[in-house]
């Protein structure tokens, strides 16, 4: 940008508000062009403007922002390009000049400039520190904090904070070697002796960001004591922001260094955090509450971990901080529950919500110990004249439903149900909403306490009253109703269940709510979800009502079709798609519940779904919902579904080939499996296209590896459906399966890779299972025999690999049994006589953690193998 008539103008324009986007975009293009023309000169020009004490603060800040953006980007690929330009295209002299001026500018008295410069230094540090470059940076920053002016101290500490908060893993790894310098700087700045509040705040903020890298320092008692002393003193600072930073540090320390906290909890933290929770500054109080949430989370995790170890030496230290403090901390939390803000939005995080979350965690951490103080609070406040107290009482009751043993809670819940249901008529909508949510918690975690004779009728009535008359309560009421429906569904196929007397009225209420013109979209969606669960949970006596509901659902879907052309705004389109998706989900549940009885409605259902698919735009969620409904319909109608295939197959082919929308493509792959299983041999005319699309997707570099197991499984389903006709595809598919079998995970591989290999092998085995069965039933096992050695090779690899799943083992047992059954003449006897085959079957058959169907499959495989190899191995196979 050398020779530019006015760098100030360009930088000023780059800060233009959104209302003047043209000016801002032009300025950004000028900056980009300058960077591409001469990168080094561009950097020098910007750093000189950043360092120019005669320039205005906002100009210098803009220069700093542009300079930082020359090194960093949100996208990983872009970031790598920018870092390479600094490393490979910037000469050493320019680098030194830029770093020198940036460090000097940290002493600027202009706050905007100091903040911008801290970002610049941190951006360069992010490139150089992981490469062991700029070795004197941390020492310079430490010296600045020790000897510099207040502005220099603050900017240097802010720089350290920016460096430490980076998520770049290479940088984070390198910071461990700088932990002494980082700690020296931040602890010095955070001491109570530091009189400048801005400096101390910057230091305590940087300390919070650096705690992850100072683990070695925390191992030394002397250093740890000093760090804890400085932080504890900061919780008592006059500046509330410093207090917030200090409590934030304590939260982080408890999460990172729980095992070192016993001494400090006894001597200081217990009292300091109780005091902090009572602070008049809500932000301070929230962070003090969060400290106890962190304590509970850690202790819950430690107990879970310790329950899984094999010896006491592997157990993590566990100090029971939460249980010891229950009688002091819980009453404070209960008091904070009464601090609700009547005007708070649903997603606003305030002190009462922080206290509620902590109380939930406390119940999980200490179990039944939490019940006495909470019940005492509930009894004292449930009938209070102040709605805040009543609301806190019902909230507290709901908060402790997950944690104490259900048998301990049951009598308490039973005695509290009637009073709680009556609170649904409270004059305060806040209390009613909290009551509905508390009832939802009860129905989710302690539903055995709900007496269907005594409680169900008034409970359902009160929840529907809340849903139909107050949108604020709708979400809580819907959640509770769904939990109730699932709880009282009874045994599948039963004539009646406890919901049956309430089913028709419940459906009527839900249709009324969802049919209102003024119904809020979120309420409509939640109500359809309830309707979906009620249908799934219906007993046989309710099936006529479910059949009638199908007509309503289809009609409502038909009524949405003209609306597609009437949508003007993006919001209208989203609302319409949500409605169509909800109705498809309800219709899917109806089809699954009615099964073959849905056939008379099949034509009308397919007609409306095909019209929806025909008019759905790109990136719409509607096709996925329609496909799911069609899947259910194909399962219900079986081979009769073929009459819709000519009209539907083009949509299915398009989805199979739509690699730009992976979720839709995935849904289509699953739908091919469903349809071929349903239609059997009648799907054969469509299989050439299916196979072409599936094979193309396997070769795709666009689709993730996670698609491959489902595609392989789909091959097995197609083979199972069309039997001997699959011979056409056998050689190609066998080659694909053999190639997939070579994929393995190394010992250093990621968990994701281990999971992928298991899933891939499940897909391979499912495919071979379908193919073997198809070749056997069609008398074509001779064409399959050349591929059998590769199947045994993979089975052998699986047998010696500890990385398995039950589904994989069940599939392996199925393939072993199918092979033995397919070649009854003893053609494979030598393969089956291998010791590892016997051992593998026995391992699966005797595994008590496996489901009965897996063990039964292994027993069946054993019998097939015994028949294959005859009497010579019978004794060996019996255990």
ZIDAQUI-V474655 format. One record per residue. OMEGA is omega as a letter, one per 40 degrees, with the letter a starting at -180 (999 if undefined). NEAR is the number of other ideal C-beta (glycine too) atoms within 10 Angstrom. Layout:
<<OMEGA NEAR> <OMEGA NEAR>>
This chain:
<<i 18> <a 11> <i 6> <a 12> <a 7> <i 9> <a 22> <a 17> <a 13> <a 22> <i 26> <a 16> <i 20> <i 21> <a 14> <a 16> <a 8> <a 6> <i 8> <a 11> <a 10> <i 10> <a 15> <a 16> <i 13> <i 15> <i 20> <i 16> <i 12> <i 18> <i 22> <a 14> <i 11> <i 21> <a 19> <a 10> <a 11> <a 13> <a 17> <a 17> <i 15> <a 21> <a 24> <i 19> <a 20> <a 29> <i 24> <i 15> <i 20> <a 28> <a 20> <a 18> <a 10> <a 5> <i 20> <a 15> <a 16> <i 16> <a 21> <i 26> <i 23> <i 27> <i 29> <i 29> <i 18> <i 26> <i 24> <a 21> <i 19> <a 23> <a 20> <i 19> <i 14> <a 6> <a 8> <a 8> <i 7> <i 11> <a 16> <i 11> <a 10> <i 18> <i 21> <i 11> <i 17> <a 20> <a 13> <a 7> <a 10> <a 16> <a 9> <a 7> <i 10> <i 17> <a 18> <a 10> <a 16> <a 25> <a 21> <i 12> <i 18> <i 23> <i 21> <a 13> <i 26> <a 26> <a 17> <i 23> <i 12> <a 19> <i 14> <a 16> <i 28> <i 26> <a 18> <a 26> <i 32> <i 27> <i 21> <a 32> <a 28> <i 23> <i 23> <i 25> <i 26> <i 20> <a 21> <a 19> <i 24> <a 17> <i 11> <i 9> <a 14> <a 16> <a 10> <a 10> <a 21> <i 23> <i 13> <a 17> <i 31> <i 21> <i 15> <a 23> <a 26> <a 13> <a 9> <i 17> <i 15> <i 14> <i 19> <i 23> <a 27> <a 27> <a 30> <i 31> <i 30> <i 25> <i 30> <i 33> <i 22> <i 22> <a 29> <a 24> <i 15> <i 18> <i 6> <a 17> <i 9> <i 13> <a 18> <i 16> <a 12> <a 18> <i 24> <a 13> <a 13> <a 23> <a 19> <a 14> <i 18> <a 26> <i 22> <a 16> <a 27> <i 30> <i 23> <a 18> <a 27> <a 30> <i 14> <i 13> <i 9> <a 22> <a 8> <a 15> <a 15> <i 19> <a 25> <i 27> <i 23> <a 28> <a 31> <i 31> <i 26> <i 28> <i 31> <a 25> <a 21> <a 25> <a 24> <a 16> <a 20> <a 26> <i 12> <i 13> <a 19> <i 19> <a 11> <a 10> <a 10> <i 8> <a 17> <i 19> <a 12> <i 15> <a 22> <i 22> <a 15> <a 24> <a 27> <i 18> <a 17> <i 26> <a 26> <a 13> <i 20> <a 7> <a 14> <i 14> <i 17> <i 26> <i 23> <i 26> <a 25> <i 28> <i 29> <i 20> <a 27> <i 27> <a 21> <a 19> <i 25> <i 24> <a 16> <a 17> <a 18> <a 21> <a 13> <a 16> <a 21> <a 12> <a 13> <i 21> <a 18> <a 13> <a 12> <a 17> <i 24> <a 17> <a 13> <a 21> <i 26> <i 17> <i 15> <i 27> <a 26> <a 13> <i 19> <i 7> <a 13> <a 16> <i 14> <a 23> <i 25> <a 25> <i 25> <i 29> <a 27> <i 22> <a 27> <i 30> <i 23> <i 20> <a 27> <a 25> <i 18> <a 22> <i 22> <a 16> <a 14> <i 19> <i 14> <a 9> <a 13> <i 14> <a 8> <a 7> <a 11> <a 6> <a 6> <a 7> <a 6> <a 10> <i 12> <i 13> <a 11> <a 14> <i 17> <a 13> <a 22> <a 25> <a 16> <a 15> <a 20> <a 17> <i 12> <a 12> <a 26> <i 26> <i 15> <i 21> <i 27> <i 23> <a 14> <i 26> <a 27> <a 21> <a 16> <i 21> <a 14> <a 10> <a 6> <i 13> <a 7> <a 7> <a 6> <a 9> <a 10> <a 16> <a 21> <i 22> <i 20> <i 24> <i 30> <i 22> <i 16> <i 30> <i 27> <i 19> <i 22> <i 29> <i 24> <a 18> <a 26> <i 24> <a 15> <a 13> <a 18> <a 25> <a 17> <a 12> <a 19> <i 23> <i 16> <i 12> <a 22> <a 22> <a 12> <a 12> <a 20> <a 20> <a 11> <i 14> <a 6> <a 11> <i 18> <a 19> <i 17> <i 24> <i 26> <a 29> <a 29> <i 29> <a 27> <i 28> <i 26> <a 25> <a 26> <a 28> <a 22> <a 16> <i 24> <i 22> <a 9> <i 14> <i 10> <a 13> <a 23> <i 15> <i 10> <a 19> <a 20> <a 16> <a 11> <a 20> <a 19> <i 12> <a 16> <i 23> <i 17> <i 13> <i 23> <i 22> <a 12> <i 17> <a 8> <i 16> <i 16> <a 20> <a 24> <i 25> <i 24> <i 28> <i 33> <i 29> <i 21> <i 23> <i 31> <i 23> <i 21> <a 25> <a 24> <a 18> <a 19> <a 21> <i 15> <a 13> <a 21> <i 22> <a 12> <a 16> <a 7> <a 12> <a 20> <a 18> <i 13> <a 14> <i 25> <a 21> <a 16> <i 22> <i 28> <i 21> <i 16> <a 26> <a 25> <a 18> <a 13> <a 15> <a 16> <a 14> <a 25> <a 25> <a 18> <a 24> <a 30> <i 27> <a 21> <a 28> <i 30> <i 22> <i 20> <a 31> <i 25> <a 15> <a 18> <a 20> <a 18> <a 16> <i 7> <i 8> <i 7> <a 12> <a 10> <i 13> <a 20> <i 19> <a 22> <a 18> <a 15> <a 22> <a 21> <a 14> <i 12> <i 24> <i 21> <i 12> <a 22> <i 24> <i 16> <a 13> <a 23> <a 22> <a 12> <i 12> <a 4> <a 6> <i 17> <a 12> <a 14> <i 14> <i 23> <a 19> <a 19> <a 23> <i 26> <i 25> <i 18> <i 28> <i 29> <a 21> <i 20> <i 27> <i 27> <a 17> <a 23> <i 25> <a 20> <a 15> <a 14> <a 24> <i 14> <i 10> <i 17> <i 22> <i 16> <i 12> <a 25> <i 22> <i 12> <a 16> <i 27> <a 19> <i 12> <i 20> <i 24> <a 15> <i 12> <a 17> <i 14> <a 8> <a 14> <a 18> <a 7> <a 8> <a 15> <a 7> <i 8> <a 8> <i 10> <a 12> <i 15> <i 14> <a 18> <a 18> <i 20> <i 18> <i 21> <i 25> <i 19> <a 24> <i 27> <a 27> <i 20> <a 27> <i 29> <i 22> <i 23> <a 28> <a 27> <a 17> <a 22> <a 20> <a 13> <a 10> <i 14> <a 21> <a 15> <a 10> <a 19> <a 18> <a 11> <i 15> <a 24> <a 20> <a 14> <a 25> <i 26> <i 17> <i 16> <i 24> <a 21> <a 11> <a 12> <i 19> <i 11> <i 8> <i 9> <i 22> <a 16> <a 21> <i 24> <i 19> <i 24> <i 28> <a 22> <i 19> <i 27> <i 27> <i 21> <a 22> <i 25> <i 26> <a 17> <a 20> <i 22> <a 15> <i 14> <a 15> <a 23> <a 18> <i 14> <a 21> <a 16> <i 10> <a 13> <a 22> <i 15> <i 13> <i 20> <i 22> <a 17> <a 15> <i 22> <a 22> <a 16> <a 16> <i 15> <i 10> <a 16> <a 14> <i 11> <i 20> <i 21> <i 19> <a 21> <i 26> <i 21> <a 16> <i 21> <i 29> <a 23> <a 20> <a 28> <i 26> <a 17> <a 21> <i 21> <a 15> <a 13> <i 19> <a 24> <a 17> <a 14> <a 22> <i 20> <i 11> <i 16> <a 25> <i 19> <i 14> <a 22> <i 24> <i 16> <i 13> <i 22> <a 17> <a 8> <i 14> <i 6> <a 10> <a 18> <i 11> <a 13> <i 14> <a 19> <i 21> <a 21> <i 19> <i 22> <i 26> <i 23> <i 26> <i 31> <i 27> <i 22> <i 29> <i 27> <a 21> <a 25> <i 25> <a 19> <i 16> <a 17> <i 25> <i 17> <a 14> <a 22> <a 19> <i 12> <a 12> <i 24> <i 20> <i 12> <a 21> <i 22> <i 15> <i 10> <a 20> <a 20> <a 10> <i 14> <i 14> <i 17> <a 8> <a 5> <a 6> <a 13> <i 10> <a 8> <a 11> <i 16> <i 16> <a 14> <a 19> <i 21> <i 19> <i 20> <i 20> <i 28> <i 22> <i 23> <a 29> <i 29> <i 26> <i 27> <i 31> <i 23> <a 27> <a 27> <i 26> <a 19> <a 23> <i 24> <a 19> <a 13> <i 15> <a 9> <a 16> <i 18> <a 10> <a 14> <a 21> <a 13> <a 11> <a 19> <i 18> <i 10> <i 16> <i 25> <i 18> <i 13> <i 20> <i 23> <i 15> <i 13> <a 22> <a 19> <a 9> <i 15> <a 4> <a 15> <i 16> <i 13> <i 14> <i 16> <a 22> <i 24> <i 23> <i 25> <i 27> <i 27> <a 22> <i 23> <i 28> <a 23> <i 22> <i 27> <a 25> <a 18> <a 21> <a 21> <a 12> <i 8> <a 13> <a 15> <a 20> <a 16> <i 9> <a 20> <a 22> <i 15> <a 14> <a 9> <i 13> <i 23> <a 18> <a 12> <i 22> <a 25> <i 14> <a 14> <a 24> <a 19> <a 11> <a 14> <i 5> <a 6> <i 18> <i 12> <a 7> <i 10> <i 20> <i 18> <i 14> <i 23> <i 25> <i 15> <i 18> <i 26> <a 23> <i 13> <i 20> <i 23> <i 17> <a 14> <a 24> <i 21> <a 10> <a 7> <a 9> <a 17> <a 11> <a 7> <a 12> <a 16> <i 8> <999 9>>
